[in-house]
Amino acid sequence: MTTPLNVAVHGAAGRMGQRVTAVTHADKDSTVVAALEHAASPAIGKDAGELAGLGKIDVPVTADIPEGVDVVIDFSVPEALVDLVKKCQQRKLPLVIATTGLSPGQKQVVEAAIVDIPVVWAPSMSQAVNVTMELTRLASRFLKNVPEGVDVEIIERHHRYKEDAPSGTALRFGEIVASEMGHSNHQHGREGRPGQRPRNEIGYHAVRVSDNVGEHTIIFGMLGETIELTVKGSTRDCYAYGALAAAKFVVNQQPGLYTMNDVLGLA
């Protein structure tokens, strides 16, 4: 019998942390052995299973990583992530990072850690989103030489509580388009009289409504025809399942930086 993967969930009291706890607890090959929050969190000492609506699983929320952890899954905020990365680096613990909105300095902390530990770092843990990114790459590659030019717009929708805009996922879609098509002007919204649309522009539009867990549409507009690639999440579990798949992958890797492409075999 295979030993279950011992998972620590960082940001366990948050909406995504709760779903990672639930999905991991239900997985026959994994178990939640630690639930982590900052020391001042009102969740400290509470049972992670009860927070996630599972009932008691005898895993109290703590501020420190206990012994016996194989891998850490992070769904938190950038400020909390920095401290976690340093702890994982010291403990040589594999890490899955799903937190977005990192500053350049915070990104440098992650980049310094991959010398010592394997890290899966992706703007979206959704498996469907990452496949759509590859479709976007292919579309960009094949359309880049269309004589009349291609207008690219990226529309993303998320819940009202999301703090960063555009989403890290939308920005990654834009990076893919830019790398394949050479579009260098990243335009975030429009108002007034911006004039004729430049041919090298990628437009971004962030919509924040209700409890939307995430939608992204990449529009390739040509004269007389349009291609739209749309990916939608119906529940937060899609991100939790992707994060757990990343955890199962990264625990067997050498120190370095990995993406969901590596996890899904798309690299």
C-alpha positions as CSV (number, residue, x, y, z in Angstrom):
1,M,0.0,0.0,0.0
2,T,1.3,3.4,-0.9
3,T,1.9,5.8,1.9
4,P,-0.4,8.8,1.7
5,L,1.1,12.2,0.8
6,N,1.3,14.4,3.9
7,V,0.0,17.8,2.9
8,A,0.2,21.1,4.8
9,V,-2.3,23.8,3.6
10,H,-1.2,27.4,4.0
11,G,-4.0,29.9,4.2
12,A,-6.3,27.1,5.6
13,A,-8.9,29.5,6.9
14,G,-9.4,31.2,3.5
15,R,-12.0,30.2,0.9
16,M,-9.5,28.4,-1.2
17,G,-7.6,26.9,1.7
18,Q,-10.8,25.3,2.9
19,R,-11.5,23.7,-0.4
20,V,-7.9,22.4,-0.7
21,T,-8.4,20.9,2.8
22,A,-11.7,19.3,1.7
23,V,-10.3,17.9,-1.7
24,T,-7.1,16.6,-0.1
25,H,-9.0,15.0,2.8
26,A,-11.3,13.2,0.3
27,D,-8.3,12.0,-1.8
28,K,-7.3,8.4,-1.1
29,D,-3.6,9.1,-1.8
30,S,-3.3,12.2,0.3
31,T,-4.0,13.4,3.8
32,V,-4.1,16.8,5.5
33,V,-1.5,16.8,8.3
34,A,-1.2,20.6,8.9
35,A,-3.3,23.7,8.5
36,L,-1.4,27.0,8.6
37,E,-2.4,30.6,9.2
38,H,-0.6,33.7,10.5
39,A,-0.1,33.8,14.3
40,A,-2.8,36.5,14.9
41,S,-5.5,34.7,12.9
42,P,-8.7,34.0,14.8
43,A,-8.6,30.5,13.3
44,I,-5.5,29.5,15.3
45,G,-6.4,26.4,17.4
46,K,-9.5,25.6,15.5
47,D,-9.9,22.3,13.7
48,A,-9.2,22.6,9.9
49,G,-11.9,20.1,9.1
50,E,-14.6,22.0,10.9
51,L,-13.5,25.2,9.2
52,A,-13.9,23.4,5.8
53,G,-17.3,22.0,6.7
54,L,-16.0,18.4,7.0
55,G,-16.4,17.9,10.7
56,K,-13.5,17.3,13.0
57,I,-10.3,15.8,11.4
58,D,-8.0,16.4,14.4
59,V,-5.8,18.9,12.5
60,P,-5.6,22.2,14.4
61,V,-4.7,25.4,12.7
62,T,-1.2,26.5,13.7
63,A,1.3,29.2,12.7
64,D,4.3,26.9,12.4
65,I,4.9,23.9,10.1
66,P,4.9,20.7,12.2
67,E,7.1,17.7,11.6
68,G,5.9,15.0,9.1
69,V,4.9,17.3,6.3
70,D,5.8,16.2,2.7
71,V,4.6,19.2,0.8
72,V,3.0,22.6,1.3
73,I,0.2,24.0,-0.8
74,D,-0.1,27.8,-0.5
75,F,-3.3,29.8,-1.1
76,S,-2.7,33.0,0.9
77,V,-1.6,36.6,0.3
78,P,1.8,37.9,-0.9
79,E,2.8,39.2,2.5
80,A,2.2,35.8,4.2
81,L,3.8,33.9,1.3
82,V,7.2,35.5,1.8
83,D,7.6,34.1,5.3
84,L,6.3,30.7,4.2
85,V,8.8,30.4,1.4
86,K,11.7,31.1,3.7
87,K,10.4,28.4,6.2
88,C,10.1,25.9,3.4
89,Q,13.5,26.7,2.1
90,Q,15.0,26.2,5.6
91,R,13.1,22.9,6.0
92,K,13.7,21.7,2.4
93,L,10.0,21.3,1.9
94,P,8.5,21.2,-1.7
95,L,6.0,24.0,-2.3
96,V,3.1,24.7,-4.5
97,I,2.4,28.4,-4.8
98,A,-1.1,29.6,-6.0
99,T,-0.9,33.1,-4.5
100,T,-1.0,35.9,-7.1
101,G,-0.2,39.6,-7.1
102,L,3.4,39.3,-5.9
103,S,5.6,42.4,-6.1
104,P,9.0,42.2,-7.8
105,G,10.7,41.9,-4.4
106,Q,8.4,39.0,-3.3
107,K,9.0,37.2,-6.6
108,Q,12.8,37.5,-5.9
109,V,12.2,35.6,-2.6
110,V,10.6,32.7,-4.5
111,E,13.3,32.8,-7.1
112,A,16.0,32.5,-4.4
113,A,14.3,29.5,-2.8
114,I,14.3,27.3,-5.9
115,V,18.0,26.7,-5.5
116,D,17.1,24.6,-2.5
117,I,13.6,23.3,-3.0
118,P,11.3,22.3,-5.9
119,V,8.5,24.8,-6.4
120,V,5.4,24.7,-8.6
121,W,4.5,28.3,-9.2
122,A,1.6,29.2,-11.5
123,P,-0.9,32.1,-11.9
124,S,-3.7,29.5,-12.1
125,M,-3.9,26.0,-10.7
126,S,-6.8,25.2,-12.9
127,Q,-6.0,22.3,-15.3
128,A,-8.5,23.7,-17.9
129,V,-6.9,27.2,-17.7
130,N,-3.5,25.8,-18.4
131,V,-4.7,23.8,-21.4
132,T,-6.3,27.0,-22.7
133,M,-3.0,28.7,-22.3
134,E,-1.5,26.2,-24.7
135,L,-4.4,26.8,-27.1
136,T,-3.7,30.5,-26.8
137,R,-0.1,29.9,-27.6
138,L,-1.0,27.9,-30.7
139,A,-3.5,30.5,-31.9
140,S,-1.1,33.3,-31.4
141,R,1.7,31.5,-33.3
142,F,-0.5,30.7,-36.3
143,L,-2.2,34.1,-36.5
144,K,0.9,36.3,-36.0
145,N,1.4,36.9,-39.7
146,V,-2.2,37.7,-40.7
147,P,-1.7,40.6,-43.2
148,E,-4.5,42.8,-41.9
149,G,-3.4,42.4,-38.3
150,V,-5.0,40.8,-35.2
151,D,-6.7,42.6,-32.4
152,V,-6.2,40.8,-29.0
153,E,-8.5,41.5,-26.1
154,I,-8.4,39.6,-22.7
155,I,-11.5,39.8,-20.6
156,E,-11.5,38.3,-17.1
157,R,-14.2,38.0,-14.5
158,H,-13.8,37.2,-10.8
159,H,-15.6,37.6,-7.5
160,R,-16.0,40.9,-5.7
161,Y,-13.4,40.1,-3.1
162,K,-10.5,39.6,-5.4
163,E,-7.9,42.3,-4.6
164,D,-5.6,42.3,-7.7
165,A,-6.6,43.3,-11.2
166,P,-6.1,42.1,-13.9
167,S,-5.8,38.6,-12.6
168,G,-2.4,36.9,-12.6
169,T,-4.0,34.5,-15.1
170,A,-5.0,37.2,-17.5
171,L,-1.6,38.7,-17.4
172,R,-0.1,35.3,-18.2
173,F,-2.4,35.0,-21.2
174,G,-1.1,38.4,-22.3
175,E,2.5,37.3,-21.9
176,I,1.9,34.3,-24.0
177,V,0.3,36.4,-26.8
178,A,3.1,38.9,-26.6
179,S,5.8,36.3,-26.8
180,E,4.3,34.7,-29.9
181,M,2.9,37.7,-31.8
182,G,5.3,40.5,-30.7
183,H,2.5,42.7,-29.4
184,S,4.2,45.1,-27.0
185,N,1.5,47.5,-25.9
186,H,-0.4,46.3,-22.9
187,Q,-3.5,48.5,-22.4
188,H,-5.5,48.2,-19.2
189,G,-9.1,49.4,-20.0
190,R,-10.0,52.4,-22.1
191,E,-11.9,55.6,-21.6
192,G,-12.3,59.0,-23.3
193,R,-11.0,59.2,-26.8
194,P,-8.0,56.9,-27.0
195,G,-8.0,57.0,-30.8
196,Q,-7.6,54.2,-33.3
197,R,-6.5,50.9,-31.8
198,P,-2.8,50.3,-32.3
199,R,-2.0,47.0,-34.1
200,N,0.5,45.9,-31.4
201,E,-1.9,46.3,-28.5
202,I,-3.3,43.7,-26.0
203,G,-6.3,45.0,-24.2
204,Y,-7.2,43.9,-20.7
205,H,-10.6,44.2,-19.0
206,A,-11.2,43.1,-15.4
207,V,-14.8,42.5,-14.3
208,R,-15.6,42.0,-10.6
209,V,-19.0,40.5,-9.9
210,S,-20.7,38.5,-7.1
211,D,-19.1,35.2,-6.4
212,N,-17.6,34.4,-9.8
213,V,-14.8,31.9,-9.3
214,G,-13.0,32.9,-12.5
215,E,-13.6,33.3,-16.3
216,H,-11.1,34.2,-19.0
217,T,-11.8,35.0,-22.6
218,I,-9.1,35.7,-25.1
219,I,-10.4,37.3,-28.3
220,F,-8.4,37.3,-31.6
221,G,-10.2,39.7,-33.9
222,M,-9.5,39.9,-37.6
223,L,-11.3,41.6,-40.4
224,G,-14.4,39.5,-41.1
225,E,-13.8,36.8,-38.5
226,T,-13.1,36.3,-34.8
227,I,-11.7,33.5,-32.6
228,E,-12.6,33.4,-28.9
229,L,-11.1,31.0,-26.4
230,T,-13.1,30.9,-23.1
231,V,-12.4,29.0,-20.0
232,K,-14.8,29.1,-17.0
233,G,-14.6,27.7,-13.5
234,S,-17.9,26.7,-11.9
235,T,-16.5,26.0,-8.4
236,R,-13.3,26.7,-6.6
237,D,-12.6,23.0,-6.5
238,C,-11.1,23.2,-9.9
239,Y,-8.2,25.1,-8.4
240,A,-8.0,22.8,-5.4
241,Y,-7.8,19.7,-7.7
242,G,-5.1,21.3,-9.8
243,A,-3.1,22.3,-6.7
244,L,-3.3,18.8,-5.3
245,A,-2.1,17.4,-8.7
246,A,0.8,19.9,-8.5
247,A,1.7,18.7,-4.9
248,K,1.8,15.1,-6.1
249,F,4.1,16.1,-8.9
250,V,6.5,18.5,-7.1
251,V,7.2,16.1,-4.1
252,N,9.2,13.9,-6.5
253,Q,11.2,16.7,-8.2
254,Q,14.7,18.1,-7.8
255,P,15.1,21.8,-6.6
256,G,13.9,24.2,-9.3
257,L,11.0,26.1,-10.7
258,Y,8.1,24.2,-12.3
259,T,4.8,25.2,-13.8
260,M,1.5,23.6,-14.4
261,N,2.8,22.7,-17.9
262,D,5.2,20.4,-16.2
263,V,2.5,19.0,-14.0
264,L,0.2,18.3,-16.9
265,G,3.0,17.1,-19.3
266,L,2.5,20.1,-21.6
267,A,6.0,21.3,-21.3
